[in-house]
Amino acid sequence: MTDLKDRKPILVLGGTGKTGRRVLQRLRGRGLQTRAGSRFGDPPFDWGDESTWRPALQGVGSVYISYYPDLAIPGAPEAVRAFAETALGEGARRLVLLSGRGEEEAQRAEAAVQETGADLTIVRCAWFMQNFSEDYLLDAVRAGEVVLPAGDQREPFVDADDIADVAVAALTDDRHIGELYELTSPRLLTFREAVGQIAQVTGRRIDYVAVSVEEYAAAAAEHGVPPEFVGFLTYLFKDVLGQSAYVSDGVQRAVGRQPRDFEDFAGDVAATGVWERSTLAA
Ligand SMILES: NC(=O)c1ccc[n+]([C@@H]2O[C@H](COP(=O)([O-])OP(=O)(O)OC[C@H]3O[C@@H](n4cnc5c(N)ncnc54)[C@H](OP(=O)(O)O)[C@@H]3O)[C@@H](O)[C@H]2O)c1
């Protein structure tokens, strides 16, 4: 077996995003050769510009595939299939695909990449905890009011650090080839309970306001959110949330330990101060 450090570089797509950044840190920490997939990388990688794919794949042996904006959108299966075929054509055999649970297009994308015959591991995830701290829910948490059409649906939010640990295991150990890992935390929470935990650890008042999907879409459009993003968010809350309200054992199976709980995530993030009310939001 080739020593890991002698292996070809690993291309990490979404290398500046919530999971890719963590995957890169871990791989680099182990002294492995890496390349960050980013529109601003050298060479750049852009899902929307196929001419960037080959240069980014030059000399690469493995790829962490994090599609942008989301595997659940129409056209995603075709894009990831085309990318996987290009990767195999350029000599990369080992692919790790980041996917989502309960999403028809995401499951089609998984099948499309499987059909290429790559040495594949699928990492199929619940909603990321980091949506509250690094993405579209951060401003709402800082402002003290999270308005969502999530009803009382329960979700086993997963920590991006767990996703990165599993992805790195898969990228560095061939025993994970052919595996499908469903990643969740150990506990189902409603969005109201998740926001309540953030309020508790920050010692701040943060209200959760439940609205209908229609009210949410109308308010988002009024605030200038692009129509395709409004459509995507309403699809997620209406059709995806609640379809997979169960916990799974993917983290345990892949890396042999329990996944992180939302409470631990919230405590760690609160200690960084990122959830403090910003001067802009005040
Ligand atoms: N968020 C969730 O709760 C969740 C749950 C399950 C599955 N997923 C899946 O995870 C994947 C990533 O979602 P995420 O929310 O975690 O996003 P993310 O990785 O945090 O998104 C940001 C990343 O996307 C890159 N990016 C943006 N536009 C790009 C483009 N045109 N071409 C190439 N890269 C581009 C950015 O790089 P640059 O700006 O540097 O180019 C950045 O690295 C999606 O496929 C989604 O289906 C997400």
The ligand as an ORCA input file, in Angstrom:
! r2SCAN-3c Opt
* xyz 0 1
  N     -25.987     23.225      4.645
  C     -26.617     22.092      4.991
  O     -27.312     22.030      6.017
  C     -26.451     20.872      4.133
  C     -27.013     19.653      4.561
  C     -26.827     18.500      3.796
  C     -26.077     18.562      2.617
  N     -25.554     19.762      2.218
  C     -24.789     19.797      0.949
  O     -23.526     20.383      1.185
  C     -23.061     21.016     -0.007
  C     -22.430     22.319      0.374
  O     -23.370     23.127      1.022
  P     -22.960     24.140      2.158
  O     -24.227     24.746      2.649
  O     -22.065     23.471      3.163
  O     -22.131     25.226      1.368
  P     -20.634     25.718      1.588
  O     -19.675     24.630      1.247
  O     -20.486     26.402      2.906
  O     -20.614     26.804      0.405
  C     -19.606     27.681      0.208
  C     -18.501     27.047     -0.682
  O     -18.972     26.919     -2.016
  C     -17.993     27.458     -2.892
  N     -18.619     27.970     -4.111
  C     -19.544     28.956     -4.214
  N     -19.883     29.124     -5.519
  C     -19.147     28.238     -6.225
  C     -19.028     27.944     -7.603
  N     -19.759     28.573     -8.537
  N     -18.152     26.986     -7.991
  C     -17.384     26.340     -7.077
  N     -17.456     26.553     -5.747
  C     -18.329     27.508     -5.331
  C     -17.344     28.552     -2.078
  O     -16.048     28.765     -2.584
  P     -15.528     30.157     -3.167
  O     -16.505     31.231     -2.731
  O     -14.186     30.283     -2.509
  O     -15.479     29.935     -4.620
  C     -17.284     27.919     -0.707
  O     -16.130     27.105     -0.572
  C     -24.278     21.171     -0.929
  O     -24.128     20.343     -2.050
  C     -25.453     20.690     -0.085
  O     -26.373     19.946     -0.849
  C     -25.712     20.896      2.942
*
